[in-house]
């Protein structure tokens, strides 16, 4: 059963006798002395104690508090603690530039900011005092101009505070691939009642089981892990494995010790961990269900993991959605469904049943287009966020009655399936960047990633990410044969590519770096 109040999520799970064991790849930043192994009762005590820290630092019921620290699952524990204290937490990615983080903190006007010396130090290096944007700034370790977390330990925790289901519960932010992220405000009804509760249902194949070992390699500052936390703790699997590193050699020992049966990861994590699938005793041999969110995962990666599983019929659950809406479509992949084939667009599956309705319309007239034609995707869902904090006009501009403008282009099949073409801002005059990337990755098996950057009045620019940043002319000639016209490719290493906190390529920033321009073919009206 999914608790309705995230402030007491772990306390209620503990009271019900849940026995889930949690394994970490590094200790929590907010409680390093507690080590790498936890149970639900220990986490309940940690959240309860942390609610006292928030109050002692000056958090007020209904006030906003910001969490901008090194990436770890304790970001969600701090969010639950803030909710318990009656405050509205805002989770901010530590991968944001100091300039972007300061812009979001200005909008938030937080009572309290919880951060870390590393994040503060990077801000100083970029000429920004991040500690100046809150009335009180708390650091996980001593840092100039802050209150050390150790000074707050032992503060009396408050009684759990309740709030209306439609009041702001949590603030997360969009990925920021096209600029400063939006601050997305969700309520209990939207993110818990309509997202986490749906996910917690005992659905065949994709539902969690009591004997599962659930591993996640996510971006813990984003909205996905908040609803994941609610659904997973409620489902009470046998074990949870939390990964913060994308270094395959660092995560391999923990995954081997606790081989998962369910594995969820960022698309970038799946790419980085892919070499593990080829090892003799690969850590994915027991996985029955892979789950990917945030961005497209290309077919060669799907095949590698499905082959790595020793299960007879492993499944890959691929979801497409947005921070504002949660998942909008889903698709189940199995070994035979990801065989090599050319497609006009990237298949995203079908609308989530009961929860989601979709329309595909002409971007100029907003009239429905016929099946098989590309158009702008409008979504209708009860999980739609409440607002963009500080940008209500921008939020209103993306709504048409009860329909939400996703800003994505797609093709709707006659059977109701959805095939993604591109983000409108990233589209090309003809064809699909996503579909071309699928084909390039099929033909360049040594590539870690292929990115096609659309440009105004120029052929799109292909970027091929390889381990050493090189690409042979012969390999490229083979890869681009029969594809739409492209410029000469640029080969880069993984670290050469600007990315968001969830590993998405910041396409406009990369385009600007390579060409000196951010002019794209799309209008960017609905970013």
C-alpha positions as CSV (number, residue, x, y, z in Angstrom):
1,X,0.0,0.0,0.0
2,X,1.4,3.4,-1.0
3,X,1.4,5.9,1.9
4,X,-0.4,9.2,1.0
5,X,2.1,11.4,3.0
6,X,5.6,11.3,1.7
7,X,6.8,12.9,5.0
8,X,6.1,9.6,6.8
9,X,6.7,7.2,3.9
10,X,9.6,5.3,5.6
11,X,8.0,5.4,9.1
12,X,4.8,3.8,7.8
13,X,6.8,1.2,5.9
14,X,8.8,0.4,9.1
15,X,5.5,0.2,11.1
16,X,4.2,-2.4,8.6
17,X,7.3,-4.6,9.2
18,X,8.9,-4.1,5.8
19,X,12.3,-5.9,5.6
20,X,13.9,-4.3,2.5
21,X,17.7,-4.0,2.7
22,X,19.3,-1.1,1.0
23,X,22.8,-1.3,-0.4
24,X,24.8,1.9,-1.4
25,X,27.9,2.3,-3.5
26,X,29.0,5.1,-1.2
27,X,27.7,6.3,2.2
28,X,25.1,9.0,2.3
29,X,26.6,12.5,2.4
30,X,24.2,13.5,5.2
31,X,25.1,10.4,7.4
32,X,28.5,9.1,6.3
33,X,29.0,7.3,9.6
34,X,26.0,5.0,8.9
35,X,27.9,3.0,6.2
36,X,26.7,1.2,3.1
37,X,23.9,-1.0,4.4
38,X,20.6,0.2,5.7
39,X,17.1,-1.1,6.4
40,X,13.8,0.8,6.2
41,X,13.7,1.5,10.0
42,X,17.1,3.1,9.9
43,X,16.0,5.3,7.0
44,X,12.8,6.2,8.8
45,X,14.9,7.4,11.7
46,X,17.2,9.4,9.4
47,X,14.3,11.1,7.7
48,X,12.8,11.9,11.1
49,X,16.0,13.4,12.4
50,X,16.5,15.4,9.2
51,X,13.1,17.0,9.6
52,X,14.5,18.4,12.8
53,X,17.5,19.8,11.0
54,X,15.3,21.6,8.5
55,X,13.3,23.3,11.3
56,X,16.4,24.2,13.3
57,X,17.9,25.8,10.2
58,X,14.8,28.0,9.8
59,X,12.5,26.1,7.4
60,X,8.9,27.2,7.9
61,X,5.6,25.4,7.1
62,X,4.7,26.3,3.5
63,X,8.2,27.8,2.9
64,X,10.6,26.6,0.2
65,X,13.8,24.8,0.9
66,X,16.4,23.9,-1.7
67,X,18.6,20.8,-2.0
68,X,21.7,21.4,-4.1
69,X,24.3,18.8,-3.1
70,X,26.4,16.0,-4.5
71,X,24.2,13.4,-6.3
72,X,22.9,10.7,-4.1
73,X,19.6,9.1,-3.0
74,X,19.8,11.1,0.3
75,X,18.5,14.0,-1.8
76,X,15.1,12.2,-1.7
77,X,15.5,11.5,2.0
78,X,16.0,15.2,2.6
79,X,13.0,16.0,0.4
80,X,10.8,13.6,2.5
81,X,12.2,15.2,5.7
82,X,11.3,18.7,4.5
83,X,7.8,17.6,3.7
84,X,7.5,16.0,7.1
85,X,8.4,19.5,8.5
86,X,5.7,21.2,6.4
87,X,8.1,22.8,3.9
88,X,8.2,22.5,0.1
89,X,11.5,21.0,-1.1
90,X,13.1,21.9,-4.4
91,X,15.6,19.4,-5.8
92,X,18.4,20.9,-7.9
93,X,21.0,19.1,-9.9
94,X,24.6,19.5,-8.8
95,X,25.6,19.3,-12.5
96,X,24.0,22.7,-13.2
97,X,26.4,25.6,-13.9
98,X,26.7,28.0,-11.0
99,X,25.1,30.7,-13.2
100,X,22.1,28.4,-13.9
101,X,21.8,27.3,-10.3
102,X,21.8,30.9,-9.1
103,X,19.0,31.8,-11.5
104,X,16.9,28.9,-10.1
105,X,17.7,29.9,-6.5
106,X,16.6,33.5,-7.2
107,X,13.2,32.2,-8.3
108,X,12.9,29.9,-5.3
109,X,13.9,32.4,-2.6
110,X,14.5,29.5,-0.2
111,X,14.4,29.7,3.6
112,X,17.1,27.1,3.7
113,X,19.6,25.7,1.2
114,X,21.4,22.4,1.9
115,X,24.5,22.0,-0.2
116,X,28.0,20.6,-0.1
117,X,31.6,22.0,-0.1
118,X,32.2,20.6,-3.7
119,X,29.1,22.4,-5.1
120,X,30.0,25.6,-3.2
121,X,33.6,25.4,-4.4
122,X,32.6,25.1,-8.0
123,X,30.3,28.1,-7.6
124,X,33.3,30.2,-6.2
125,X,35.4,29.1,-9.2
126,X,32.7,30.4,-11.5
127,X,32.4,33.7,-9.5
128,X,29.0,32.9,-7.8
129,X,28.4,32.7,-4.1
130,X,25.7,30.1,-4.0
131,X,25.4,30.3,-0.2
132,X,24.0,33.9,-0.5
133,X,20.7,32.9,-2.0
134,X,19.1,31.5,1.1
135,X,18.4,32.9,4.6
136,X,20.4,29.9,6.0
137,X,22.8,27.7,4.0
138,X,23.6,24.3,5.5
139,X,26.6,22.4,4.2
140,X,27.1,18.6,4.6
141,X,30.6,19.3,5.7
142,X,32.2,22.5,7.1
143,X,32.4,25.3,4.5
144,X,32.9,29.1,4.9
145,X,29.7,31.1,5.2
146,X,27.5,28.1,6.1
147,X,26.1,26.2,9.0
148,X,27.6,22.8,9.2
149,X,25.2,19.9,9.3
150,X,26.9,18.6,12.3
151,X,25.8,21.7,14.2
152,X,22.1,20.7,13.6
153,X,22.3,17.1,14.6
154,X,20.3,16.2,17.6
155,X,17.6,18.9,16.9
156,X,14.2,17.9,18.0
157,X,12.1,16.6,15.1
158,X,8.6,18.2,14.6
159,X,5.4,16.3,14.5
160,X,4.5,15.4,10.8
161,X,2.8,18.3,9.0
162,X,-0.1,17.5,6.6
163,X,-1.1,19.5,3.5
164,X,-3.9,19.6,1.0
165,X,-3.6,17.1,-1.8
166,X,-3.6,19.9,-4.4
167,X,-1.1,22.2,-2.5
168,X,2.5,22.3,-3.8
169,X,4.4,19.2,-2.5
170,X,7.7,19.3,-4.3
171,X,9.6,21.3,-6.9
172,X,11.9,19.6,-9.4
173,X,13.3,21.0,-12.6
174,X,13.3,20.0,-16.3
175,X,16.5,18.7,-17.9
176,X,17.6,22.0,-19.3
177,X,18.8,20.7,-22.6
178,X,17.7,23.9,-24.3
179,X,18.6,26.5,-21.7
180,X,17.8,27.4,-18.1
181,X,15.6,24.6,-16.7
182,X,12.0,25.2,-15.7
183,X,11.1,24.8,-12.0
184,X,8.2,22.3,-12.1
185,X,5.7,22.3,-9.2
186,X,3.9,19.1,-8.4
187,X,1.3,18.3,-5.8
188,X,0.5,15.1,-3.8
189,X,-2.3,14.4,-6.2
190,X,-0.2,14.8,-9.4
191,X,3.1,13.1,-8.5
192,X,2.0,10.6,-5.8
193,X,-1.7,10.0,-6.5
194,X,-1.4,9.8,-10.3
195,X,2.2,8.7,-10.9
196,X,3.7,6.8,-8.0
197,X,0.4,5.1,-7.1
198,X,0.0,3.9,-10.7
199,X,3.5,2.5,-10.7
200,X,3.0,0.7,-7.4
201,X,0.1,-1.4,-8.7
202,X,1.0,-5.1,-8.8
203,X,1.0,-5.2,-12.6
204,X,2.1,-8.4,-14.3
205,X,5.6,-8.5,-15.8
206,X,6.4,-4.8,-14.9
207,X,5.3,-4.7,-11.3
208,X,7.7,-5.1,-8.5
209,X,7.7,-8.3,-6.4
210,X,8.7,-9.0,-2.8
211,X,11.6,-11.2,-3.9
212,X,13.1,-8.6,-6.4
213,X,16.5,-7.0,-6.1
214,X,15.9,-3.5,-7.5
215,X,18.9,-1.6,-8.7
216,X,18.8,2.0,-9.8
217,X,21.5,4.3,-11.5
218,X,19.6,7.6,-11.7
219,X,19.9,11.3,-11.3
220,X,18.7,11.8,-7.8
221,X,18.0,15.5,-8.1
222,X,15.2,14.9,-10.6
223,X,11.5,14.2,-10.2
224,X,11.7,10.6,-11.4
225,X,13.5,9.3,-8.2
226,X,10.9,11.0,-5.9
227,X,8.0,9.0,-7.4
228,X,10.4,5.9,-7.7
229,X,11.1,6.2,-4.0
230,X,7.4,6.2,-3.1
231,X,6.6,3.2,-5.4
232,X,9.6,1.1,-4.5
233,X,9.4,1.5,-0.8
234,X,5.7,0.7,-0.9
235,X,6.4,-2.4,-3.0
236,X,8.9,-3.6,-0.4
237,X,11.3,-5.7,-2.6
238,X,13.9,-7.9,-0.9
239,X,16.8,-5.5,-1.7
240,X,17.4,-2.1,-3.2
241,X,20.8,-1.2,-4.7
242,X,21.6,2.5,-5.2
243,X,24.3,3.5,-7.6
244,X,25.7,7.0,-7.8
245,X,28.7,6.3,-10.1
246,X,28.7,5.7,-13.8
247,X,32.1,4.1,-13.7
248,X,31.5,0.5,-14.7
249,X,34.5,-0.8,-12.7
250,X,33.2,0.9,-9.5
251,X,29.7,-0.4,-9.7
252,X,30.6,-3.9,-10.9
253,X,31.5,-5.4,-7.5
254,X,28.3,-4.2,-5.8
255,X,26.1,-5.5,-8.7
256,X,27.9,-8.8,-8.6
257,X,27.4,-9.1,-4.9
258,X,23.7,-8.2,-5.2
259,X,22.7,-9.1,-8.8
260,X,19.5,-7.3,-9.6
261,X,16.3,-8.7,-11.0
262,X,15.1,-5.2,-11.9
263,X,17.5,-2.6,-13.2
264,X,16.6,1.0,-13.9
265,X,19.1,3.5,-15.3
266,X,19.7,6.7,-17.1
267,X,20.3,6.2,-20.8
268,X,23.8,7.4,-20.1
269,X,24.3,4.8,-17.4
270,X,23.2,2.1,-19.8
271,X,25.8,3.3,-22.3
272,X,28.6,3.5,-19.7
273,X,27.8,0.1,-18.1
274,X,27.5,-1.6,-21.5
275,X,31.0,-3.2,-21.3
276,X,29.8,-5.1,-18.2
277,X,27.3,-7.1,-20.4
278,X,30.2,-8.8,-22.2
279,X,32.0,-10.1,-19.1
280,X,31.8,-13.8,-18.3
281,X,29.8,-13.4,-15.1
282,X,28.1,-10.2,-16.1
283,X,26.0,-8.6,-13.3
284,X,22.8,-8.4,-15.3
285,X,22.4,-12.2,-15.7
286,X,19.4,-12.3,-13.3
287,X,17.6,-9.2,-14.6
288,X,14.0,-9.9,-15.7
289,X,13.1,-6.3,-16.2
290,X,15.1,-3.3,-17.5
291,X,13.6,0.2,-17.2
292,X,14.8,3.3,-19.0
293,X,13.4,6.8,-18.7
294,X,14.5,10.4,-19.5
295,X,15.7,9.9,-23.1
296,X,15.8,7.5,-26.0
297,X,18.0,4.4,-25.7
298,X,19.1,3.1,-29.1
299,X,18.6,-0.5,-30.3
300,X,22.2,-1.7,-30.0
301,X,22.2,-0.9,-26.3
302,X,18.8,-2.6,-25.7
303,X,20.1,-5.8,-27.5
304,X,23.3,-5.9,-25.5
305,X,21.4,-5.9,-22.1
306,X,18.6,-8.3,-23.2
307,X,21.3,-10.7,-24.4
308,X,23.2,-10.4,-21.1
309,X,20.2,-11.5,-19.1
310,X,20.1,-15.3,-18.4
311,X,16.3,-15.2,-18.1
312,X,14.3,-16.9,-20.8
313,X,12.2,-13.9,-21.6
314,X,13.7,-10.7,-20.2
315,X,11.8,-7.5,-20.9
316,X,12.8,-3.8,-21.4
317,X,10.2,-1.2,-20.3
318,X,10.9,2.0,-22.3
319,X,9.0,5.1,-21.2
320,X,8.6,8.5,-22.8
321,X,7.3,11.5,-20.9
322,X,8.3,14.8,-19.3
323,X,9.0,16.2,-15.9
324,X,5.7,18.0,-16.1
325,X,3.6,15.0,-16.9
326,X,5.4,11.8,-15.9
327,X,5.3,8.9,-18.4
328,X,3.1,9.4,-21.4
329,X,3.8,6.3,-23.4
330,X,5.4,2.9,-22.7
331,X,6.8,0.1,-24.9
332,X,7.9,-3.4,-23.9
333,X,10.9,-4.7,-25.8
334,X,12.1,-8.3,-25.9
335,X,14.9,-9.9,-27.8
336,X,13.1,-10.4,-31.1
337,X,11.5,-6.9,-31.1
338,X,14.9,-5.0,-31.3
339,X,16.3,-6.7,-34.4
340,X,17.9,-4.4,-36.9
341,X,15.5,-2.5,-39.0
342,X,15.2,1.0,-40.5
343,X,12.3,3.2,-39.4
344,X,11.0,6.7,-40.1
345,X,11.0,7.6,-36.4
346,X,11.9,6.2,-33.0
347,X,9.1,3.9,-31.7
348,X,7.8,5.1,-28.3
349,X,5.0,2.6,-27.8
350,X,1.4,3.4,-26.7
351,X,-0.2,5.9,-24.4
352,X,-0.2,4.8,-20.8
353,X,-3.6,3.1,-20.3
354,X,-6.3,4.9,-18.3
355,X,-3.9,7.7,-17.4
356,X,-3.0,9.4,-20.7
357,X,-4.6,10.6,-23.9
358,X,-2.6,12.0,-26.8
359,X,-3.3,14.0,-29.9
360,X,-0.9,14.7,-32.9
361,X,-1.6,18.1,-34.5
362,X,-0.3,20.4,-37.1
363,X,2.2,22.8,-35.4
364,X,0.8,25.8,-37.3
365,X,-3.0,25.2,-37.2
366,X,-3.3,22.7,-34.3
367,X,-5.7,20.7,-36.4
368,X,-5.3,16.9,-36.1
369,X,-3.1,15.3,-38.7
370,X,-3.8,11.9,-40.3
371,X,-2.2,8.7,-39.0
372,X,1.2,8.4,-40.5
373,X,1.9,12.1,-40.7
374,X,4.3,13.9,-38.3
375,X,2.9,16.5,-36.0
376,X,3.1,18.1,-32.6
377,X,2.1,15.9,-29.6
378,X,-0.5,17.2,-27.2
379,X,-1.1,15.2,-24.0
380,X,-4.0,15.1,-21.5
381,X,-3.1,13.6,-18.1
382,X,-4.2,14.0,-14.5
383,X,-0.6,13.9,-13.6
384,X,0.2,17.3,-15.1
385,X,2.2,19.6,-12.9
386,X,0.6,22.7,-11.2
387,X,2.8,25.4,-12.7
388,X,6.3,26.6,-13.5
389,X,7.6,28.5,-10.5
390,X,8.2,32.1,-11.5
391,X,7.2,31.4,-15.1
392,X,3.4,31.0,-15.0
393,X,2.9,32.7,-18.4
394,X,5.3,30.2,-20.0
395,X,3.3,27.4,-18.4
396,X,0.0,28.8,-19.6
397,X,1.4,29.2,-23.1
398,X,1.9,25.4,-23.3
399,X,-1.7,24.6,-22.3
400,X,-4.6,24.5,-24.8
401,X,-7.6,23.9,-22.6
402,X,-7.0,20.5,-20.9
403,X,-4.3,19.6,-23.4
404,X,-0.5,20.0,-22.7
405,X,1.9,20.9,-25.5
406,X,4.8,18.6,-25.1
407,X,7.0,20.4,-27.7
408,X,7.7,17.0,-29.3
409,X,7.1,15.9,-32.9
410,X,5.7,12.4,-33.5
411,X,3.9,10.1,-35.9
412,X,0.7,8.3,-34.7
413,X,0.2,4.9,-36.2
414,X,-3.2,3.6,-37.2
415,X,-3.0,1.2,-34.3
416,X,-2.5,4.0,-31.9
417,X,1.2,3.6,-31.4
418,X,3.5,6.7,-31.2
419,X,6.8,7.1,-33.0
420,X,8.9,10.0,-31.9
421,X,10.5,12.2,-34.6
422,X,12.4,14.8,-32.6
423,X,12.0,17.7,-30.2
424,X,10.5,20.5,-32.3
425,X,13.5,22.7,-31.5
426,X,15.8,20.0,-32.7
427,X,14.0,18.9,-35.8
428,X,15.3,18.8,-39.4
429,X,13.4,19.7,-42.6
430,X,12.9,16.1,-43.6
431,X,13.3,12.9,-41.7
432,X,14.1,12.3,-38.0
433,X,17.3,12.9,-36.1
434,X,16.4,10.2,-33.6
435,X,15.8,7.6,-36.4
436,X,19.1,8.6,-38.1
437,X,20.9,8.2,-34.7
438,X,19.4,4.8,-34.3
439,X,20.8,3.8,-37.7
440,X,24.2,5.3,-37.1
441,X,24.6,3.5,-33.8
442,X,23.7,0.2,-35.6
443,X,26.4,0.8,-38.2
444,X,29.1,2.1,-35.8
445,X,29.3,-0.6,-33.1
446,X,32.4,1.1,-31.6
447,X,30.5,4.4,-31.0
448,X,29.4,5.1,-27.5
449,X,26.8,7.5,-28.8
450,X,25.7,9.3,-32.1
451,X,24.1,12.7,-32.0
452,X,22.7,14.6,-35.0
453,X,22.5,18.3,-34.5
454,X,19.9,20.1,-36.7
455,X,21.0,23.5,-38.1
456,X,19.2,26.3,-39.9
457,X,20.0,26.5,-43.6
458,X,22.7,23.8,-43.3
459,X,22.8,20.0,-43.4
460,X,22.6,18.5,-39.9
461,X,25.9,18.0,-38.1
462,X,26.7,14.4,-36.9
463,X,28.7,14.0,-33.7
464,X,30.1,10.5,-33.0
465,X,31.2,9.9,-29.5
466,X,33.9,7.2,-29.2
467,X,36.2,6.1,-26.4
468,X,39.3,7.8,-27.9
469,X,37.5,10.6,-29.9
470,X,38.5,9.2,-33.3
471,X,36.5,8.0,-36.3
472,X,37.9,6.4,-39.5
473,X,36.8,7.8,-42.8
474,X,36.0,4.2,-44.0
475,X,33.7,3.6,-41.0
476,X,31.8,6.8,-41.6
477,X,31.3,6.2,-45.3
478,X,29.7,2.8,-44.4
479,X,27.6,4.3,-41.7
480,X,26.1,7.2,-43.7
481,X,25.4,5.2,-46.9
482,X,21.7,5.8,-48.0
483,X,21.0,8.3,-45.1
484,X,19.8,11.9,-45.6
485,X,22.5,14.5,-46.4
486,X,24.7,15.3,-43.4
487,X,27.8,17.5,-42.8
488,X,31.1,15.9,-42.2
489,X,31.1,14.2,-38.8
490,X,32.9,15.4,-35.7
491,X,34.3,12.8,-33.4
492,X,34.5,13.5,-29.6
493,X,35.1,11.7,-26.4
494,X,32.3,11.2,-23.8
495,X,33.7,14.0,-21.6
496,X,33.9,16.4,-24.5
497,X,30.1,16.6,-24.7
498,X,28.1,19.0,-22.5
499,X,25.4,17.1,-20.7
500,X,22.5,17.6,-18.2
501,X,22.4,16.0,-14.8
502,X,20.6,13.0,-16.4
503,X,23.2,12.5,-19.1
504,X,21.2,14.1,-21.9
505,X,23.2,15.9,-24.5
506,X,22.8,19.7,-24.3
507,X,22.3,19.9,-28.0
508,X,22.2,23.7,-28.3
509,X,25.3,24.1,-26.2
510,X,27.2,21.5,-28.3
511,X,26.0,23.1,-31.5
512,X,27.2,26.5,-30.3
513,X,30.6,25.0,-29.2
514,X,31.1,23.4,-32.6
515,X,29.7,26.0,-35.0
516,X,29.5,29.2,-33.0
517,X,25.7,29.4,-33.6
518,X,22.6,28.0,-31.9
519,X,20.3,28.6,-34.9
520,X,18.2,25.4,-35.5
521,X,15.6,24.5,-38.0
522,X,12.8,24.4,-35.4
523,X,11.2,27.4,-33.8
524,X,11.8,26.4,-30.2
525,X,8.4,28.0,-29.2
526,X,7.4,25.2,-26.9
527,X,10.6,24.4,-25.0
